[in-house]
């Protein structure tokens, strides 16, 4: 049986399809047209945006804010406490944007004081079944995480990256935009934008040509990225020397500037 919630005693609740077996805490805030499936549990400090669908047996707790038109499939655990021995019960947050698909049994945890207190997931992402997003991770937009991939704490994934199945990413690693990480890879160093890495540990396997085309990068821009790749990986220069050479020889564009900025800020070294 599906029930509709509405106004009660002057308090605006929600106008959506809420299964009678779902448990929704009094303090939870659900916008209109939110659907909640059988045996789902939504905690006291949760906010859910318009049009989001919560599947059966999903548990959402903590200070979690979820945007509009997301689909969260059955068995997902969202907003739980971090799996971090330094966590001492402090107030921390999880923010999930709009139009995300979060598949079966995905786990996404809140942040810690050490990591700024929040985990963030952007918009239009596909997080496939059994993936884990740990505390303090920061995910951009249009990311694909394939089945059973796992992010340790403090990982950053930039826009339009593709993480293949059963990948493990070390804490504090940064994965650049429009990259692709091959299946079963172990990622222990930063992955610069636009490239393909694979292996255990992951090493560079070329430019993510398919990803660049799918994201609509013009041929002349792809040629400049190819030049940047050759300078960084084929010239036998140090990273500092390669940055200087690229700065001098490549045409200026937003993508090339981002590539250089990523290299300058790489804190764990980069995949070679």
Secondary structure, DSSP 4 states (H G I P E B T S, - for coil): -EEE---BTTB----SEEETT-EE-TT-EE-TT-EE-TT-EE-TT-EE-TT-EE-TT-EE-SEEEE-SS-EE-TT-EEEEPPS-TT--S---EEEE-SS-EE-TT-EEE---TTTTSEEEE-SS-EE-TT-EE-TT-EE-SS-EE-TT-EE-TT-EE-TT-EE-TT-EE-TT-EE-TT-EE-TT-EE-SBB-TTEEEEEBTEEEEEE-HHHHHHTT--HHHHHHHHHHHHHHHHS---HHHHHHHHHHHSPP-HHHHHHHHHHHT-SS-B--
